[in-house]
Amino acid sequence: MRLSFRRSLLAAAIAMSLANVTVSAAAQSAASPVSSSVAGVSSSRAPSEGYFFVGGHWEKEGDKDYQAGQMYVQYLMPKHQRHPNPIVLVHGTAQTGVNFLGTPDGREGWAQYYADQGYKVYVVDQVGRGRSGTSTEEYGKYARLSAYDMESIYTGQENYNLFPQAKLHTQWPGGAGVIGNPSFDQYFASQVPFIADGRKTEELVDPALIALLEKVGPSILVVHSQAGVFGYKVADERPDLVAALVEIEPNGPGFYDPDFVGGENWYKYGAKIARPYGITRVPLKFDPPVKDASDLNPTEEAQARGPGQVRCYLQGEPARQLPNLAKTPISIFTSESSFRATVDDCESAFLTQAGVPNDNIHLADLGIHGNGHMMFLEKNNLQVAAAIQRWIETHEKK
């Protein structure tokens, strides 16, 4: 993959910084009066741990009262705070915040790592998911991912080869992440049903995240996969509350989702637009404003941007701009052997076309190889966390 001069310089700078960061691969691992133990985390290392809820409202059904729209937030406070902006970790599809607390083979997770680095850390469960509470009556139909869905794309792609980078995957603990690998079995046990309606999910989670940031102050949003759409909307709506936006293989590329089928013609786009506003399902503050999402005129590029890449869908020219989103430092981090390695350059291109500066960072360019989509659970998860930290320290709003 050919690197731009700017991306080459950025990769070199982060790689040099990482050379000074020592990470032990064997390391293990607030404002609420309600406390709770944190599974897999040593209380001697995080002197203040607990949880609270944000957002939500009361609803009446007949003669009974219920809450809806609330979001669970778990926090870890550092022993010595060294950074002014907290880190907020937001999980993706079928996940909960548990996946940031530790790895399926028992090692330290990103939440404890960042707390040890001196950050206040907040870990959420999406509205309608996990500890935030589920309700088909309130949120509608739920969906689930199967073991095949996980194995073929997320954890054991080297056994399926549905996209060109799949064979490079080496970092899942215990070998390929498939049924029978104890780390995969533990991981799959952590998966939960999720609200099937993607737009409804955004309409629920976006305001809850804003409520969290209003409570804890300007923060660094670290969003993974499905949560990428939340990060864009929150930063677009409230750039004053987002000190930096780290998009970990965000839900993309622009407009359409590709299906991976393997072979010579290894992908095909779905017939239905997945994200009508390019990088979200809900409206963003485009300039000039859009009356309807179709005003963006999704247009497929004639050529892929490089080998092993899909052809991007961008706005039809002249492209509308996203001036609010441009106020926040944004990075996109992509693993070497993830299915997102085929599409994240398109995500970056969509932002650039809309006037939003962004750093499109491939872990392989930093000397970090073999990771898949679930990099925060893999053998070198703390090496990846350190790379993200180096970007944050040099780009966040102070």
C-alpha positions in Angstrom: 0.0 0.0 0.0 1.5 3.4 -1.0 1.8 5.9 1.8 1.3 9.6 1.5 4.2 11.7 2.7 2.2 13.0 5.6 1.1 9.5 6.6 4.7 8.3 6.4 5.9 11.1 8.7 3.1 10.3 11.2 3.9 6.6 11.2 7.6 7.3 11.8 6.9 9.7 14.6 4.6 7.3 16.4 7.0 4.4 15.8 9.8 6.4 17.4 7.6 7.2 20.4 6.7 3.6 20.8 10.3 2.6 20.9 10.4 4.4 24.3 7.3 2.7 25.6 7.9 -0.6 27.5 4.8 -2.8 27.5 4.8 -6.2 29.3 2.7 -8.7 27.4 2.3 -10.7 30.5 0.9 -7.8 32.6 -2.5 -8.5 34.2 -4.5 -6.7 35.1 -16.1 9.3 38.8 -18.3 10.9 40.2 -20.8 8.4 41.6 -21.3 7.2 45.2 -22.4 3.8 43.9 -19.5 1.5 43.8 -19.0 -1.8 42.1 -16.1 -4.2 41.8 -14.5 -4.5 38.4 -14.0 -8.0 37.1 -10.4 -8.9 36.3 -9.0 -5.6 37.6 -6.8 -5.3 40.7 -8.4 -2.8 43.2 -4.9 -2.1 44.5 -4.0 -0.5 41.2 -7.3 1.5 40.6 -8.0 3.2 43.9 -11.4 4.4 42.8 -13.7 2.1 40.8 -17.5 2.2 40.4 -20.4 2.9 38.1 -23.2 5.2 37.4 -25.9 5.7 34.8 -26.5 8.6 32.4 -29.4 9.6 30.2 -32.7 7.9 30.2 -36.2 9.0 31.1 -39.3 7.7 32.9 -42.2 6.1 30.9 -45.5 4.9 32.1 -47.2 1.7 30.8 -50.6 1.4 32.3 -50.2 1.9 36.0 -46.5 1.0 36.0 -43.4 3.2 35.7 -40.2 2.2 33.8 -36.9 3.8 32.7 -35.7 3.7 29.1 -32.7 5.1 27.3 -30.3 4.9 30.3 -26.6 4.0 29.7 -24.4 2.1 32.2 -20.9 3.7 32.8 -18.1 2.0 34.7 -15.2 4.1 35.8 -11.6 3.5 36.9 -9.8 6.4 38.5 -6.0 6.5 38.4 -3.8 6.5 41.5 -2.0 9.5 40.1 -3.9 11.5 37.5 -1.4 12.7 34.8 -3.7 13.7 32.0 -6.5 16.3 32.1 -8.9 14.7 29.6 -10.5 11.4 30.5 -10.7 8.5 28.1 -14.2 7.1 27.2 -14.2 3.6 25.7 -17.2 2.6 23.6 -17.6 -0.9 22.3 -19.1 -2.2 19.0 -21.7 -4.7 17.8 -22.6 -7.6 20.1 -20.0 -6.4 22.6 -20.3 -4.8 26.0 -17.7 -2.8 28.0 -16.4 -6.1 29.4 -14.2 -6.4 26.3 -12.1 -3.4 27.5 -11.7 -4.8 31.0 -9.6 -7.8 30.2 -8.7 -10.3 27.5 -10.4 -13.8 27.1 -7.1 -15.4 28.1 -6.9 -13.4 31.3 -4.5 -10.5 30.5 -4.9 -6.9 31.3 -7.3 -4.9 29.2 -7.2 -1.3 27.8 -9.3 0.2 30.6 -6.7 -0.8 33.3 -3.8 0.1 31.0 -5.0 3.7 30.5 -5.8 4.1 34.2 -2.2 3.0 34.9 -1.1 5.7 32.5 -2.8 8.3 34.6 -6.1 8.8 32.7 -9.6 8.8 34.2 -11.3 6.0 32.3 -15.0 5.5 31.6 -16.3 2.3 29.9 -19.9 2.2 28.7 -22.4 -0.4 27.8 -24.5 0.9 24.9 -28.1 1.8 25.6 -30.3 -1.3 25.3 -27.3 -3.6 25.7 -25.7 -5.5 28.6 -25.7 -3.7 31.9 -27.7 -0.8 30.5 -30.7 -3.1 30.3 -32.5 -4.7 27.4 -36.2 -4.5 26.4 -37.8 -5.7 23.2 -40.9 -3.7 24.2 -38.9 -0.4 24.4 -36.2 -1.0 21.8 -37.8 -3.4 19.3 -36.3 -6.5 17.7 -32.8 -7.8 18.8 -30.3 -9.6 16.7 -27.3 -11.9 17.4 -24.1 -12.8 15.7 -23.2 -16.5 15.2 -19.9 -18.2 15.9 -19.3 -18.3 12.1 -19.8 -14.5 11.9 -17.1 -14.1 14.5 -14.7 -16.7 13.2 -14.8 -15.8 9.5 -14.3 -12.0 9.9 -13.2 -11.1 13.4 -11.1 -13.8 15.1 -10.3 -16.7 12.8 -10.2 -15.1 9.4 -7.0 -16.9 8.4 -9.0 -20.1 8.2 -11.6 -18.7 5.8 -9.7 -16.2 3.6 -12.7 -14.2 2.6 -10.7 -11.0 2.0 -7.0 -10.5 0.9 -5.5 -9.5 4.3 -7.1 -12.5 6.2 -4.0 -14.7 5.9 -1.9 -12.2 7.8 -3.7 -12.8 11.1 -1.4 -14.1 13.8 -2.3 -12.3 17.1 -5.4 -14.1 18.4 -4.4 -15.8 21.7 -4.0 -19.6 21.3 -4.0 -19.6 17.5 -7.0 -19.0 15.1 -10.0 -17.8 17.0 -12.4 -20.6 16.3 -14.7 -23.0 18.3 -12.5 -25.1 20.6 -9.8 -22.5 21.2 -10.4 -21.6 24.9 -9.8 -17.9 24.2 -12.5 -17.9 21.4 -14.9 -19.8 23.6 -14.5 -17.3 26.4 -14.8 -14.4 23.9 -18.0 -15.8 22.4 -19.5 -16.3 25.8 -19.2 -12.5 26.3 -21.3 -11.7 23.2 -24.8 -10.4 23.7 -27.9 -9.6 21.6 -28.1 -6.1 20.2 -30.8 -3.8 18.9 -31.4 -4.8 15.3 -32.3 -1.3 14.1 -29.0 0.6 13.5 -30.6 4.0 13.2 -32.5 3.5 16.4 -29.3 2.5 18.1 -27.7 5.8 17.0 -30.7 7.8 18.2 -30.4 6.2 21.6 -26.6 6.1 22.2 -25.7 9.5 20.8 -27.6 11.6 23.4 -26.5 9.2 26.2 -22.8 9.8 25.2 -23.4 13.5 25.2 -24.9 13.3 28.6 -21.8 11.4 29.8 -19.5 14.0 28.5 -21.6 16.8 30.0 -21.2 15.0 33.3 -17.4 14.3 33.2 -16.2 17.1 31.0 -14.3 17.2 27.7 -13.0 13.7 26.9 -11.1 11.6 24.5 -13.6 9.3 22.7 -12.2 5.9 21.7 -14.8 4.2 19.7 -14.6 0.7 18.1 -16.3 -0.6 15.0 -20.1 0.0 15.2 -19.4 2.7 17.7 -17.6 4.7 15.1 -20.9 6.3 14.0 -21.5 7.5 17.6 -18.1 9.2 17.7 -18.8 11.2 14.5 -22.2 12.4 15.6 -21.1 13.4 19.1 -18.1 15.3 17.8 -20.3 17.0 15.2 -22.9 17.9 17.7 -20.7 18.9 20.6 -17.1 19.5 19.5 -16.6 21.4 22.7 -16.9 18.1 24.6 -14.6 15.9 22.4 -10.9 16.6 23.1 -9.9 13.9 20.5 -11.7 11.2 18.5 -10.0 7.9 18.1 -11.8 5.7 15.5 -10.8 2.1 15.9 -11.7 0.5 12.6 -15.0 2.4 12.4 -18.3 1.3 11.0 -17.8 2.0 7.3 -16.9 2.7 4.5 -19.0 5.6 3.3 -22.6 4.8 2.5 -22.6 1.1 1.5 -21.4 -2.1 3.3 -19.4 -4.6 1.4 -20.0 -8.4 1.8 -16.9 -10.5 1.8 -17.2 -13.7 -0.3 -13.6 -14.7 -1.0 -12.0 -15.7 -4.3 -10.9 -13.4 -7.1 -13.9 -11.1 -6.8 -13.7 -11.1 -3.0 -16.4 -8.5 -2.2 -19.7 -7.2 -3.4 -21.6 -4.2 -2.2 -25.1 -4.5 -0.7 -27.9 -3.1 -2.7 -29.2 -0.9 0.2 -27.5 2.2 1.6 -26.3 1.3 5.1 -25.4 4.9 6.2 -27.4 7.5 4.3 -25.2 10.4 5.6 -22.0 8.6 4.5 -20.5 7.9 7.9 -23.7 7.9 10.0 -27.4 6.9 9.7 -28.5 10.1 11.4 -28.1 13.6 10.0 -24.8 15.5 10.4 -24.3 19.3 10.1 -23.3 19.5 6.5 -22.5 22.8 4.9 -24.5 23.6 2.8 -27.2 21.8 4.7 -28.9 18.7 3.2 -32.6 18.6 2.8 -32.5 14.9 2.3 -29.7 12.3 2.5 -29.9 11.8 -1.2 -28.5 15.3 -1.7 -25.1 13.8 -0.9 -25.3 11.8 -4.2 -23.2 8.7 -3.3 -20.8 8.0 -6.1 -18.6 5.0 -6.5 -15.0 5.6 -7.6 -13.9 4.0 -10.8 -10.8 2.4 -9.2 -9.8 1.0 -5.8 -7.2 3.1 -4.1 -4.7 0.3 -3.8 -4.4 -3.5 -3.8 -6.7 -5.3 -1.4 -9.0 -2.3 -1.3 -12.7 -1.9 -2.1 -13.7 0.9 -4.5 -14.8 3.9 -2.3 -18.2 5.6 -2.3 -17.8 9.3 -1.8 -20.1 12.3 -2.1 -20.8 13.5 -5.6 -19.0 16.7 -6.3 -19.2 19.5 -5.3 -18.9 17.8 -1.9 -20.6 19.3 1.2 -18.4 20.0 4.1 -18.5 19.1 7.8 -17.1 22.2 9.6 -18.2 21.2 13.1 -16.5 17.7 12.8 -13.4 19.4 11.5 -12.9 21.1 14.9 -11.9 17.8 16.6 -8.6 15.9 16.1 -9.5 12.6 14.5 -7.5 9.4 13.9 -8.5 6.1 12.3 -6.5 3.1 13.5 -6.5 -0.1 11.3 -5.1 -3.5 11.9 -3.0 -5.3 9.3 -5.2 -8.4 8.9 -8.6 -7.0 9.6 -11.4 -6.9 7.1 -11.4 -3.1 7.8 -8.0 -2.9 6.2 -10.0 -3.2 2.9 -12.2 -0.2 3.7 -10.7 2.3 6.2 -8.9 4.2 3.5 -12.3 5.0 2.1 -13.5 6.2 5.5 -10.5 8.6 5.7 -11.2 9.7 2.1 -14.8 10.6 2.9 -13.7 12.7 5.8 -11.0 14.4 3.7 -13.5 15.2 1.0 -15.8 16.8 3.6 -13.0 19.0 4.8 -12.3 17.0 8.0 -8.5 16.6 8.7 -7.8 13.0 9.9 -4.8 10.8 10.5 -5.3 7.4 8.7 -2.9 5.1 10.7 -2.2 1.5 9.7 -0.7 -0.4 12.6 1.6 -2.3 10.2 3.3 1.1 9.3 4.2 1.3 13.0 5.8 -2.1 13.0 2.7 -3.7 14.7 1.7 -6.8 12.7 -0.8 -9.6 12.6 -3.8 -8.0 14.3 -7.5 -8.4 13.4 -10.6 -6.4 14.2 -10.5 -7.2 17.9 -7.0 -5.8 18.5 -7.8 -4.9 22.1 -8.2 -8.6 23.0 -5.2 -9.9 21.1 -1.8 -11.0 22.3 -0.2 -7.6 21.7 -3.2 -5.5 22.9 -1.1 -3.3 25.1 1.3 -2.5 22.3 -1.6 -1.3 20.3 -3.0 0.7 23.3 0.4 2.4 23.6 0.4 3.4 19.9 -3.0 5.0 20.4 -1.8 6.8 23.5 1.1 8.3 21.7 -1.2 9.8 19.1 -3.6 11.1 21.8 -0.7 12.8 23.6 0.4 14.7 20.5 -3.1 15.6 19.1 -5.7 16.1 21.9 -7.1 19.5 22.7 -5.6 20.8 25.9 
